[in-house]
Amino acid sequence: MKRNYIILFVFVCLLVCGIAYVYVALFCGKADVKNRVVICVPVYGQSLALGEEARRVTDLNKLKENFCGRVVTENIDYNFGYFDHSYIKQAVKKLIHYKQRDFELSVYGMSELLLSHLGKDTMICTFPGGQGETELAYLCKGSIPYQRFLDDIEKACSYVQERGGSFYVPAVCWMQGESNIEGYSGNGYKELFMQFYEDLNEDIKAITNQKDNVRMICYQPNSLSRGDQFDENSYECEETVVPQAFVELIRTDSLFCASGPTYPYDFVYEAIHIDGISQKRLGYLAGMAVESIIHHKERFRGVIPLSVYARDSNVVIQMNVPCPPLLFDTIEVKKIDNYGFKVVDSNGRDVLCDVKLDGSSVILKCNRPSLGCKVRYAVNGEKEKSGRLRGPRGNLRDSQGDNNAVVVKGVEYPLHNWCYQFDELVINSLSEHVHI
């Protein structure tokens, strides 16, 4: 008898959840998409993509009102937040407004930026996908998170196209890498990420029937010092493999664009996750990158090294600078030795003496020959700390924020482009130098 009651109870719970899911899916304010262009730009990755621990700062009602209902979810409605791996659980959380899973997402800020540059007949469809504490290999094609992500895109696309709208995906925002850094599974990350991208690009284009490739907007994680074996002066520093992969792809591959590194921001408990204000700020930078794609502008690469070469005993780094001039900022990001730069020889010695700026170049003065050394930026920080005060960081940025800012909770934050962390081998002298 007791067993029958348990079975009945489970059945009733499932029935209630099913009814709740249908209610949310069918009756929660679907948007009118007829004759509209719906641009889908979701975020995918691990916990930062899902906004874990980032207290929401975006007023979602105002987001809807200020942009006349032009920002929608994968369900083409306005029930943002409450992400869960189970559709049923997610629907129930939306129904009861379960606040503990209602985080700030970078794509809210991204949507605000985009809609301020797009016509009134254009809508933004955005949502998170992925899974927390998950290495890249378990987010690739064939995984449950990957298929769920594709299902969400297909669901949105089908709804829009069946109702007379057009739908395409110009880009996906990428936020993953912490687990590979901390778990020392970064070797081969770049190649695996390329395969992931090729699969995702092919699968999305098959859904939307678009001709244009999907671009990848890459952030950069800040968890180097969380690795158990982290030694900033070790010649072989495995923790830098993942962040360096993003630098190389943004530098050389036209399908990858920059948003920005995470070290200039505040992290919750200075640990793994950036806070809500930081999600908003990073989202605006991602929005700028997406806007350049939509309007066929020059690909946005952020502040990254274009080349590194030896000149006598010194090193010259030629930088990509979106908004000159370059400068060292020790206010927004707490000053670190040599502004975050190191030149490490094969014996694990930092041979750097001084750092200077010369236009779009950084000049590193060394006390020993630099050929064969590793030039590093923002590879430092206190053990297990992240962010602008005590984590792996540097002080180099451009000046974009002098004319571009975002206001969050009444405070204005400049939208500077900060230099990506990098780890480059000095293999060329000036006479052998080839500019990328």
Secondary structure, DSSP 8 states (H G I E B T S, - for coil): -HHHHHHHHHHHHHHHHHHHHHHHHHHS-----TT-EEEE--EEESTTTTTTT-B--S-HHHHHHHTTT-EE-TTSSS------SSHHHHHHHHHHT-GGG-B--HHHHHHHHHHTTS-TTEEEE--EEE-TT--GGGTSTTSHHHHHHHHHHHHHHHHHHHTT-EEE--EEEEE--HHHHHTT--TTHHHHHHHHHHHHHHHHHHHH--SS--EEEEEE---GGGSTT--TT-SS-GGGHHHHHHHHHHHH-TTEEEEEESTTS-BGGGSS-B-HHHHHHHHHHHHHHHHHHHTT------B-EEEEEEETTEEEEEE--SSS--EE-STTTT--GGGGEEEE-TTS-B-EEEEEEETTEEEEEESS--TT-EEEES---STT--STTTSS---EE-SGGGT-EEEETTEEEE---BB--EEEE---BGGG----
